[in-house]
Amino acid sequence: MTPAQRLKGLDTFVAVAQAGSFTAAAARLNLTNSAVGKAIARLEGRLNRQLFDRTTRRLEMTDAGEAFYKVCVRVLEELEAAERQLSAEQLIPSGRLRVGLPATFGRMRALPALLAFAEKHRQVVPHVSFTDRFVDLAEDGLDVAVRIGGADTWPATVGHQLLGHEELIFCASPGYLLAHGEPASLAELFHHEAVLYGRADGGTSPWLIKEGQAPLVRQQVEGRIVLGQAEAQVAAVEAGLGVAQLATWLVERQIRDGKLTRILPQLATQGLPLHVVWQRGRQHLPKVQALVSHFEASLDIRPGSCGASG
């Protein structure tokens, strides 16, 4: 006998026991007297015990019926409590939530937002990974990820929301500018030492040049030093090794503190897009919905101010 079969007739039996008659129980359950009587007879047959004494004018439970009634009430109450709990959990974000973040942006900007989320939603247990490599949400088992850059199109299995674009600016340390002079034009900029971001294949990221209404130009330049990590690139610029084109979210604090100086502000240009992405198959989970909404509200890739030139 299956567990579901064992539950059959229990609610009817409890209703009869509490109502004191088949007729009253039938009215409570919106059934006929015959249906109630047959349900009790099947239950007694299955248990091989008589649950009610039908010889008197009022139904009376037998000793077996009294003992069985106490068990049934407890079981049905526990089932009702479990259903209420599950219904509430469907509305409250809870459980393990696997999140993928970019290495540098994730640590500097996305992690503080995620920690605020974890403080607010204490029943969610974030499992957070940091990497700049391309991640496949399904293959890597991620619920939600934050990405800078990536494809212009997304597969149907991935939900995505654009949160903005990087703002790229040129900057250098005050010491470097004191020693080499501050460039006053694009032509002068190309005569300065360059601190570049490098890839594992040996290539370097070009400078993105946008002057006025002219088309965007991807300009390859020779580097004074090439680094494969964004924070190391910032450290090299702070140390006075040259000029770099960097995202404002990366150097906001250094510019505010005077460790770096923004140069040629008219050359500020749009960089890579920032997306929050999630598996569409999990998008209805409250924990996924809550984190996506939180990132949409709290992640801003462009700081309010990066200071003035000079």
C-alpha positions as CSV (number, residue, x, y, z in Angstrom):
1,M,0.0,0.0,0.0
2,T,1.3,3.4,-1.0
3,P,1.6,6.4,1.5
4,A,-1.1,8.1,-0.5
5,Q,-3.5,5.2,-0.1
6,R,-2.9,5.2,3.6
7,L,-4.2,8.7,3.8
8,K,-7.4,8.0,2.1
9,G,-10.4,8.3,4.4
10,L,-8.6,9.9,7.3
11,D,-10.1,13.3,6.9
12,T,-13.6,11.7,6.6
13,F,-13.0,9.7,9.7
14,V,-11.9,12.7,11.7
15,A,-14.9,14.7,10.5
16,V,-17.3,12.0,11.6
17,A,-15.6,11.6,14.9
18,Q,-15.8,15.4,15.5
19,A,-19.3,15.9,14.2
20,G,-20.8,12.9,16.0
21,S,-22.8,11.6,13.0
22,F,-22.5,10.7,9.3
23,T,-25.1,13.3,8.4
24,A,-23.3,16.2,10.1
25,A,-19.9,15.1,8.7
26,A,-21.4,14.8,5.2
27,A,-22.7,18.4,5.4
28,R,-19.3,19.6,6.6
29,L,-17.4,17.8,3.8
30,N,-20.1,18.6,1.2
31,L,-20.6,14.9,0.5
32,T,-23.6,12.6,0.6
33,N,-24.4,10.4,3.6
34,S,-23.7,7.4,1.5
35,A,-20.3,8.6,0.4
36,V,-19.3,9.2,4.0
37,G,-20.6,5.8,5.1
38,K,-18.7,4.0,2.3
39,A,-15.5,5.8,3.1
40,I,-15.7,4.8,6.8
41,A,-16.5,1.2,5.8
42,R,-13.5,1.0,3.5
43,L,-11.2,2.4,6.2
44,E,-12.5,-0.1,8.7
45,G,-12.0,-2.9,6.2
46,R,-8.5,-1.8,5.5
47,L,-7.6,-1.6,9.2
48,N,-9.6,-4.7,10.1
49,R,-11.0,-2.8,13.0
50,Q,-14.4,-1.3,13.9
51,L,-14.0,2.4,14.5
52,F,-17.6,3.3,15.4
53,D,-20.3,1.6,17.5
54,R,-23.4,1.9,15.4
55,T,-25.8,0.2,17.8
56,T,-26.7,3.4,19.7
57,R,-28.7,6.4,18.5
58,R,-25.5,8.4,18.5
59,L,-22.3,7.2,16.9
60,E,-19.7,6.4,19.5
61,M,-16.1,5.6,18.8
62,T,-14.8,2.2,19.9
63,D,-11.5,2.0,21.8
64,A,-9.7,1.3,18.6
65,G,-11.4,4.3,17.1
66,E,-10.4,6.6,20.0
67,A,-6.7,5.5,19.6
68,F,-6.8,5.9,15.9
69,Y,-8.5,9.3,16.1
70,K,-5.6,10.7,18.2
71,V,-3.1,9.5,15.6
72,C,-5.1,10.9,12.7
73,V,-5.5,14.3,14.2
74,R,-1.8,14.6,14.8
75,V,-0.9,13.4,11.3
76,L,-3.3,15.8,9.6
77,E,-2.2,18.7,11.8
78,E,1.5,18.0,10.9
79,L,0.6,17.8,7.2
80,E,-1.3,21.1,7.4
81,A,1.7,22.7,9.2
82,A,4.1,21.4,6.6
83,E,2.0,22.8,3.8
84,R,1.9,26.2,5.4
85,Q,5.6,26.2,5.9
86,L,6.3,25.2,2.3
87,S,3.9,27.8,1.1
88,A,5.7,30.5,3.1
89,E,9.1,29.3,1.9
90,Q,8.0,29.7,-1.7
91,L,7.7,33.5,-1.0
92,I,10.8,33.9,1.1
93,P,14.2,33.7,-0.5
94,S,16.1,30.8,1.0
95,G,18.6,28.1,0.3
96,R,22.0,27.9,-1.5
97,L,22.5,30.5,-4.2
98,R,25.5,30.0,-6.5
99,V,26.9,33.3,-7.8
100,G,29.7,34.0,-10.3
101,L,31.5,37.4,-10.2
102,P,34.3,38.9,-12.3
103,A,37.6,38.9,-10.4
104,T,38.4,42.6,-9.9
105,F,35.0,44.2,-10.4
106,G,33.5,41.4,-8.3
107,R,35.7,42.1,-5.3
108,M,35.6,45.9,-5.5
109,R,32.0,46.6,-6.5
110,A,29.8,43.5,-6.7
111,L,30.9,41.9,-3.4
112,P,29.8,44.8,-1.2
113,A,26.4,44.7,-2.9
114,L,26.2,40.9,-2.4
115,L,27.1,41.2,1.3
116,A,24.3,43.7,1.8
117,F,22.0,41.2,0.1
118,A,23.2,38.4,2.4
119,E,22.6,40.5,5.5
120,K,19.1,41.3,4.4
121,H,18.2,37.7,3.3
122,R,19.6,35.6,6.1
123,Q,17.9,32.4,4.9
124,V,20.0,32.5,1.6
125,V,23.4,30.9,1.6
126,P,25.5,32.5,-1.2
127,H,28.3,30.3,-2.7
128,V,30.4,32.9,-4.6
129,S,33.2,32.3,-7.2
130,F,35.5,34.9,-8.8
131,T,36.9,34.5,-12.3
132,D,37.4,36.6,-15.4
133,R,37.1,33.6,-17.7
134,F,33.9,33.0,-19.7
135,V,31.4,31.0,-17.6
136,D,28.6,28.8,-18.8
137,L,25.8,29.2,-16.2
138,A,24.4,25.7,-16.6
139,E,27.8,23.9,-17.0
140,D,29.2,25.7,-14.0
141,G,26.0,25.3,-12.0
142,L,25.5,29.1,-11.4
143,D,22.2,30.6,-10.5
144,V,23.2,34.2,-11.2
145,A,26.4,35.8,-12.6
146,V,27.7,39.4,-13.2
147,R,29.6,39.9,-16.4
148,I,31.6,42.7,-17.9
149,G,31.8,42.3,-21.7
150,G,30.7,39.1,-23.4
151,A,28.5,38.4,-26.4
152,D,26.0,40.9,-27.8
153,T,23.5,38.0,-28.1
154,W,22.5,35.5,-25.4
155,P,21.1,32.0,-25.7
156,A,17.4,31.4,-25.0
157,T,18.3,29.6,-21.7
158,V,19.9,32.7,-20.2
159,G,18.1,35.7,-18.8
160,H,20.0,39.0,-18.9
161,Q,19.7,42.6,-17.9
162,L,22.1,45.4,-19.0
163,L,23.2,47.5,-16.0
164,G,25.3,50.0,-17.9
165,H,28.6,50.5,-19.6
166,E,32.1,51.3,-18.3
167,E,33.4,54.8,-18.7
168,L,37.0,54.8,-19.8
169,I,39.3,57.7,-19.0
170,F,43.0,58.4,-19.4
171,C,45.0,59.0,-16.2
172,A,48.5,59.2,-14.8
173,S,50.2,59.9,-11.5
174,P,50.9,63.5,-10.5
175,G,54.6,62.5,-10.3
176,Y,54.7,61.2,-13.8
177,L,53.0,64.3,-15.2
178,L,55.4,66.5,-13.3
179,A,58.3,64.7,-14.9
180,H,57.0,64.4,-18.4
181,G,54.3,67.1,-18.7
182,E,50.6,66.7,-19.1
183,P,49.5,66.0,-22.7
184,A,47.2,68.7,-24.1
185,S,46.1,66.8,-27.2
186,L,45.7,63.3,-28.6
187,A,48.9,63.7,-30.7
188,E,50.8,64.5,-27.5
189,L,49.2,61.6,-25.7
190,F,50.8,59.1,-28.1
191,H,54.2,60.3,-27.2
192,H,53.8,59.3,-23.6
193,E,54.7,56.0,-21.9
194,A,51.7,53.6,-21.8
195,V,50.7,51.1,-19.1
196,L,48.7,48.4,-20.9
197,Y,46.5,45.5,-20.0
198,G,47.8,42.3,-21.5
199,R,46.1,38.9,-22.3
200,A,47.4,35.4,-21.8
201,D,48.0,35.0,-25.5
202,G,50.5,37.8,-25.5
203,G,48.2,40.5,-27.1
204,T,47.4,43.8,-25.5
205,S,44.2,45.7,-25.2
206,P,44.1,48.7,-27.5
207,W,43.2,52.2,-26.4
208,L,39.7,53.2,-27.5
209,I,39.8,56.7,-29.0
210,K,36.6,58.7,-29.5
211,E,37.1,62.4,-30.6
212,G,33.9,64.4,-30.9
213,Q,31.6,63.0,-33.6
214,A,34.4,60.9,-35.2
215,P,33.9,57.1,-35.2
216,L,35.5,55.1,-32.4
217,V,39.0,54.0,-33.2
218,R,40.8,51.0,-31.6
219,Q,44.4,52.2,-31.4
220,Q,47.2,49.8,-30.7
221,V,50.1,51.4,-28.8
222,E,53.5,50.2,-27.5
223,G,53.6,49.6,-23.8
224,R,56.1,50.7,-21.2
225,I,54.8,47.8,-19.2
226,V,52.0,45.2,-19.8
227,L,50.1,43.6,-17.0
228,G,47.4,40.9,-17.0
229,Q,45.6,42.1,-13.9
230,A,43.6,45.3,-13.5
231,E,44.7,46.2,-10.0
232,A,48.3,45.6,-10.9
233,Q,47.8,48.0,-13.9
234,V,46.5,50.7,-11.5
235,A,49.5,50.1,-9.2
236,A,51.9,50.6,-12.1
237,V,50.2,53.9,-13.1
238,E,50.3,55.1,-9.4
239,A,54.1,54.2,-9.4
240,G,54.6,56.6,-12.3
241,L,55.3,54.2,-15.1
242,G,53.1,56.0,-17.6
243,V,49.6,56.8,-18.8
244,A,46.7,54.2,-18.9
245,Q,43.1,54.1,-20.1
246,L,41.1,52.7,-17.2
247,A,37.5,52.3,-16.1
248,T,36.3,54.9,-13.7
249,W,35.0,52.2,-11.3
250,L,38.6,51.0,-11.0
251,V,40.3,54.3,-10.2
252,E,37.5,56.4,-8.6
253,R,39.2,56.3,-5.1
254,Q,42.7,57.0,-6.5
255,I,41.5,60.1,-8.4
256,R,39.5,61.3,-5.4
257,D,42.5,60.9,-3.2
258,G,44.9,62.7,-5.6
259,K,47.0,59.6,-6.3
260,L,46.0,59.7,-10.0
261,T,45.1,62.6,-12.2
262,R,42.5,62.4,-15.0
263,I,43.9,63.8,-18.3
264,L,42.2,64.8,-21.6
265,P,38.7,64.4,-20.2
266,Q,37.2,65.0,-23.7
267,L,38.5,61.6,-24.6
268,A,36.4,59.8,-22.1
269,T,34.6,57.0,-23.9
270,Q,32.2,54.1,-23.4
271,G,33.7,50.8,-22.5
272,L,32.4,47.3,-21.9
273,P,28.8,46.5,-20.9
274,L,27.9,45.2,-17.5
275,H,25.2,42.6,-17.3
276,V,23.5,40.5,-14.6
277,V,22.6,37.1,-16.1
278,W,20.7,34.1,-14.7
279,Q,19.4,30.7,-15.8
280,R,15.9,31.1,-17.1
281,G,15.0,27.7,-15.7
282,R,15.6,29.1,-12.2
283,Q,14.3,32.7,-12.6
284,H,11.1,32.0,-10.7
285,L,13.0,31.0,-7.6
286,P,12.5,33.8,-5.0
287,K,16.3,33.8,-4.2
288,V,17.2,34.3,-7.8
289,Q,14.5,37.0,-8.3
290,A,15.7,38.8,-5.2
291,L,19.4,38.8,-6.1
292,V,18.7,40.0,-9.7
293,S,16.5,42.8,-8.4
294,H,19.1,43.7,-5.8
295,F,21.9,43.9,-8.4
296,E,19.7,45.9,-10.7
297,A,19.2,48.5,-7.9
298,S,22.7,48.5,-6.4
299,L,25.3,47.9,-9.1
300,D,26.4,51.1,-10.9
301,I,29.4,50.7,-13.1
302,R,29.9,54.5,-13.4
303,P,30.8,56.4,-10.2
304,G,29.1,59.7,-9.5
305,S,32.3,61.6,-9.8
306,C,35.9,60.9,-10.6
307,G,37.3,64.3,-9.8
308,A,38.4,67.1,-12.1
309,S,41.4,67.3,-14.4
310,G,44.6,68.4,-12.7
